[in-house]
Amino acid sequence: MHKDIATPARTRAILDKYGFSFKKSLGQNFLIDTNILRRIVDHADLTEESGAIEIGPGIGALTEQLARRSKKVVAFEIDQRLLPILEETLSPYPNTAIINEDVLKADVKEAIDREFSGIDDIMVVANLPYYVTTPIIMKLLEDKLPIRGIVCMLQKEVADRISARPGTKDYGSLSIAVQYYTEAETAMIVPKTVFIPQPNVDSAVIKLIKRQEPAVEVKSEPFFFQVTKSSFAQRRKTLLNNLTSQLPEGKQKKEQIISALEKAEIDPGRRGETLSIDEFARLSDALFPYFS
């Protein structure tokens, strides 16, 4: 068994050897607690036949744990300075591959086809850079990738928003967007003390398992998301106010919006955060004919 990368001493030794300095702009915070890394991997339920996709491997602390428990790990790393470090730290693990690309610009589906041939069970497992957490999660879901799900570390407040239920202060268009595609739960809370450098906020690990079919059936996916976004534009405003001010030509179409709300049996005086995903589906389908 090789010595774990994720101990404070080994991490510092590796960083010192390469004279590595953290880039604030890349949101780099490296985990230095092996137990927490193992628990993250536990939540992904990998087998020896699984593939794992990682985003932002850093110096390979999580990559190593994934490599020990899966058939193959493919990691996207944007920071070129980390490539020689990863080459060294992951040298004991021939089942790892590093792609030096920004995952937001990468063709992930093509990478999956190329790297995971013969592997059917694929999970994304990552300690995501905080400043791009939401765009990365949404890209992975909207690209309709052949993955079972995502287990990722992110800011606790973003995790709270993703797994929030209707009627709570954290519930919003992000909750609906992610829960439309997945079953979402917060798996564990992670204190800031297990990172170097320490972030200013606590973190959480969220587990998203893809649904076979989206949570609701809608006439138009893009319009459904537009309606949910509009409904939360100003949280204190009523649905009717938000929809008339946010939807294209909403002010001119106020009468149609009112009749769509009636048709969907939704009180125009309610606020977005009180609507379930089913109610949003009914509402967007009732509105769609007036805006298509």
C-alpha positions as CSV (number, residue, x, y, z in Angstrom):
1,M,0.0,0.0,0.0
2,H,1.4,3.4,-1.0
3,K,1.6,6.2,1.5
4,D,-1.5,8.4,1.4
5,I,-1.0,11.8,-0.4
6,A,-3.6,13.5,1.8
7,T,-1.6,13.8,5.1
8,P,-0.6,17.4,6.1
9,A,3.1,16.5,6.1
10,R,3.1,14.7,2.8
11,T,1.0,17.4,1.1
12,R,3.4,20.2,2.4
13,A,6.4,18.1,1.2
14,I,5.0,17.8,-2.3
15,L,4.0,21.5,-2.5
16,D,7.5,22.5,-1.2
17,K,9.3,20.2,-3.6
18,Y,7.6,21.8,-6.6
19,G,7.5,25.3,-5.2
20,F,3.7,25.3,-5.7
21,S,1.7,28.3,-4.7
22,F,-2.1,28.4,-4.5
23,K,-4.0,30.4,-7.1
24,K,-6.9,32.3,-5.6
25,S,-8.4,32.7,-9.0
26,L,-8.7,28.9,-9.4
27,G,-10.3,28.4,-6.0
28,Q,-7.6,25.9,-4.9
29,N,-8.1,24.2,-1.5
30,F,-6.5,20.9,-1.0
31,L,-7.9,18.2,1.4
32,I,-5.5,16.9,4.0
33,D,-7.6,14.4,5.8
34,T,-7.6,10.8,4.5
35,N,-10.6,9.7,6.5
36,I,-12.8,12.4,4.9
37,L,-11.6,11.5,1.4
38,R,-12.4,7.9,2.0
39,R,-15.9,8.8,3.3
40,I,-16.5,10.9,0.1
41,V,-15.5,7.9,-2.0
42,D,-17.8,5.7,0.1
43,H,-20.8,7.8,-0.9
44,A,-20.1,7.1,-4.6
45,D,-20.7,3.4,-4.1
46,L,-18.0,2.4,-6.6
47,T,-17.0,-1.1,-7.5
48,E,-14.0,-2.6,-9.3
49,E,-15.9,-2.2,-12.5
50,S,-16.8,1.5,-12.1
51,G,-15.3,4.5,-13.8
52,A,-14.8,7.8,-11.9
53,I,-14.5,11.3,-13.4
54,E,-12.8,13.9,-11.2
55,I,-12.7,17.6,-11.6
56,G,-9.8,19.6,-10.2
57,P,-7.6,16.8,-8.8
58,G,-5.1,19.1,-7.2
59,I,-2.1,17.0,-6.2
60,G,-4.1,13.8,-6.5
61,A,-5.3,13.2,-2.9
62,L,-8.9,12.2,-3.9
63,T,-7.7,10.7,-7.3
64,E,-5.6,8.2,-5.3
65,Q,-8.5,7.0,-3.2
66,L,-10.7,6.7,-6.3
67,A,-8.0,4.8,-8.2
68,R,-7.8,2.2,-5.4
69,R,-11.6,1.5,-5.6
70,S,-12.5,1.8,-9.3
71,K,-11.4,0.4,-12.6
72,K,-10.4,3.8,-14.0
73,V,-10.2,7.4,-13.0
74,V,-10.2,10.3,-15.5
75,A,-9.5,13.8,-14.0
76,F,-9.8,17.2,-15.6
77,E,-7.2,19.6,-14.4
78,I,-7.1,23.2,-15.7
79,D,-3.8,24.2,-13.9
80,Q,-0.8,23.2,-16.0
81,R,1.5,23.6,-13.0
82,L,-0.1,20.6,-11.4
83,L,0.6,18.2,-14.3
84,P,4.2,17.2,-13.3
85,I,3.1,16.8,-9.6
86,L,0.2,14.5,-10.6
87,E,2.6,12.5,-12.8
88,E,4.7,11.8,-9.8
89,T,2.0,11.3,-7.1
90,L,-0.2,9.1,-9.3
91,S,2.7,7.0,-10.7
92,P,1.7,4.0,-8.6
93,Y,-1.8,4.1,-10.2
94,P,-1.7,3.2,-13.9
95,N,-5.6,3.3,-14.0
96,T,-5.6,7.1,-13.8
97,A,-5.6,9.6,-16.7
98,I,-5.3,13.4,-16.5
99,I,-6.9,15.7,-19.1
100,N,-5.4,19.2,-19.0
101,E,-8.6,21.0,-19.9
102,D,-11.2,23.3,-18.4
103,V,-14.1,21.0,-17.8
104,L,-16.6,23.8,-18.6
105,K,-15.1,23.9,-22.2
106,A,-14.4,20.2,-22.5
107,D,-16.4,17.7,-24.5
108,V,-17.0,15.4,-21.5
109,K,-19.1,13.0,-23.5
110,E,-16.4,12.5,-26.0
111,A,-13.9,11.9,-23.2
112,I,-16.2,9.3,-21.6
113,D,-16.5,7.5,-24.9
114,R,-12.8,7.5,-25.4
115,E,-11.6,6.7,-21.8
116,F,-14.3,4.4,-20.4
117,S,-14.9,1.9,-23.2
118,G,-16.5,-1.2,-21.7
119,I,-17.3,0.6,-18.4
120,D,-21.0,1.0,-17.8
121,D,-21.1,2.5,-14.2
122,I,-19.6,6.0,-14.2
123,M,-19.7,8.5,-11.3
124,V,-18.4,12.0,-11.1
125,V,-16.6,12.4,-7.7
126,A,-14.9,15.8,-7.1
127,N,-13.9,18.5,-4.7
128,L,-15.2,21.3,-6.8
129,P,-13.6,24.8,-7.0
130,Y,-16.1,26.9,-5.2
131,Y,-16.3,29.7,-7.7
132,V,-17.6,27.5,-10.5
133,T,-19.5,24.8,-8.6
134,T,-23.0,25.6,-10.0
135,P,-22.0,25.9,-13.7
136,I,-20.0,22.7,-13.5
137,I,-22.9,20.7,-11.9
138,M,-25.4,22.2,-14.4
139,K,-23.2,21.4,-17.4
140,L,-22.8,17.8,-16.2
141,L,-26.6,17.4,-15.9
142,E,-27.6,19.3,-19.0
143,D,-25.1,17.5,-21.2
144,K,-27.1,14.3,-20.5
145,L,-23.9,12.3,-19.9
146,P,-24.0,8.6,-19.4
147,I,-23.3,8.9,-15.7
148,R,-25.0,7.3,-12.6
149,G,-24.6,10.5,-10.6
150,I,-22.3,13.0,-8.9
151,V,-20.8,13.1,-5.4
152,C,-19.1,16.4,-4.9
153,M,-17.7,18.7,-2.2
154,L,-18.9,22.3,-2.4
155,Q,-19.8,25.2,-0.2
156,K,-22.3,24.2,2.4
157,E,-24.6,27.0,1.5
158,V,-24.7,25.8,-2.1
159,A,-25.3,22.3,-1.0
160,D,-28.2,23.6,1.2
161,R,-29.7,25.3,-1.8
162,I,-29.4,22.2,-4.1
163,S,-31.1,19.8,-1.6
164,A,-33.7,22.3,-0.3
165,R,-37.4,21.5,-0.2
166,P,-40.3,23.8,-1.1
167,G,-41.2,26.4,1.6
168,T,-37.7,26.8,3.0
169,K,-35.5,29.8,2.6
170,D,-32.8,27.9,0.6
171,Y,-35.3,26.6,-2.0
172,G,-35.0,28.3,-5.3
173,S,-34.4,27.8,-9.0
174,L,-31.1,26.0,-8.4
175,S,-32.9,23.4,-6.2
176,I,-35.5,22.8,-8.9
177,A,-32.9,22.6,-11.8
178,V,-30.8,20.0,-10.0
179,Q,-33.8,18.0,-8.6
180,Y,-35.4,18.0,-12.0
181,Y,-32.5,15.7,-13.1
182,T,-31.5,14.0,-9.9
183,E,-32.4,12.8,-6.4
184,A,-30.4,15.2,-4.2
185,E,-29.2,14.8,-0.7
186,T,-26.5,16.4,1.5
187,A,-24.3,13.4,2.5
188,M,-21.9,15.0,5.0
189,I,-20.7,18.3,6.4
190,V,-16.9,19.0,6.2
191,P,-15.2,21.5,8.5
192,K,-12.8,24.1,7.0
193,T,-9.9,22.8,9.1
194,V,-9.3,19.8,6.8
195,F,-8.1,22.0,3.9
196,I,-5.0,23.9,3.0
197,P,-5.3,26.8,2.6
198,Q,-8.4,26.9,4.8
199,P,-11.5,28.3,3.0
200,N,-13.6,30.9,4.8
201,V,-16.7,28.7,4.8
202,D,-17.8,25.2,5.8
203,S,-18.2,22.7,3.0
204,A,-20.6,19.9,2.4
205,V,-20.6,16.8,0.2
206,I,-23.7,16.4,-1.9
207,K,-24.9,13.2,-3.5
208,L,-26.9,13.5,-6.7
209,I,-28.2,10.3,-8.3
210,K,-29.6,10.7,-11.8
211,R,-33.3,10.0,-12.3
212,Q,-34.2,7.5,-15.1
213,E,-36.7,10.2,-16.3
214,P,-36.8,13.9,-15.3
215,A,-38.8,14.5,-12.1
216,V,-41.6,16.0,-14.2
217,E,-42.7,16.0,-17.8
218,V,-43.0,19.4,-19.4
219,K,-43.8,20.7,-22.9
220,S,-40.5,22.6,-23.1
221,E,-37.5,22.1,-20.8
222,P,-35.9,25.5,-21.6
223,F,-39.2,27.3,-20.9
224,F,-39.8,25.4,-17.7
225,F,-36.4,26.6,-16.4
226,Q,-37.1,30.1,-17.6
227,V,-40.4,30.1,-15.6
228,T,-38.7,28.8,-12.4
229,K,-35.9,31.4,-12.7
230,S,-38.4,34.2,-13.3
231,S,-40.5,33.1,-10.3
232,F,-37.6,33.5,-7.9
233,A,-36.2,36.7,-9.5
234,Q,-37.2,38.8,-6.4
235,R,-38.0,36.5,-3.5
236,R,-40.4,38.9,-1.8
237,K,-42.5,39.4,-4.8
238,T,-45.6,37.3,-5.7
239,L,-45.6,34.9,-8.6
240,L,-47.7,37.2,-10.7
241,N,-45.4,40.2,-10.1
242,N,-42.2,38.2,-10.9
243,L,-43.7,36.5,-14.0
244,T,-45.0,39.8,-15.5
245,S,-41.7,41.6,-14.9
246,Q,-39.4,38.7,-15.9
247,L,-41.0,36.9,-18.8
248,P,-40.6,38.3,-22.3
249,E,-43.4,40.9,-22.9
250,G,-44.8,39.8,-19.6
251,K,-46.3,43.2,-18.9
252,Q,-48.3,43.1,-22.1
253,K,-49.3,39.5,-21.4
254,K,-50.5,40.0,-17.8
255,E,-54.0,38.8,-18.6
256,Q,-52.6,35.6,-20.2
257,I,-50.4,35.0,-17.2
258,I,-53.3,35.4,-14.8
259,S,-55.4,32.9,-16.9
260,A,-52.5,30.4,-17.0
261,L,-52.2,30.6,-13.2
262,E,-55.9,30.0,-12.9
263,K,-55.6,27.0,-15.3
264,A,-52.8,25.6,-13.3
265,E,-54.9,26.2,-10.1
266,I,-52.1,28.3,-8.5
267,D,-52.9,31.4,-6.5
268,P,-51.2,34.4,-8.2
269,G,-50.4,35.8,-4.8
270,R,-48.2,32.9,-3.8
271,R,-44.4,33.2,-3.8
272,G,-42.1,31.0,-5.9
273,E,-40.6,29.3,-2.9
274,T,-44.0,27.7,-1.9
275,L,-44.4,25.9,-5.2
276,S,-43.4,22.2,-5.7
277,I,-41.6,21.1,-8.8
278,D,-45.0,19.5,-9.9
279,E,-46.7,22.9,-9.6
280,F,-44.0,24.6,-11.6
281,A,-44.4,22.0,-14.3
282,R,-48.2,22.6,-14.4
283,L,-47.6,26.4,-14.5
284,S,-45.0,26.3,-17.2
285,D,-47.2,24.1,-19.4
286,A,-50.1,26.5,-18.9
287,L,-48.0,29.5,-19.8
288,F,-46.1,27.9,-22.7
289,P,-48.8,28.5,-25.4
290,Y,-48.7,32.2,-24.7
291,F,-44.9,32.5,-25.0
292,S,-43.9,30.0,-27.6
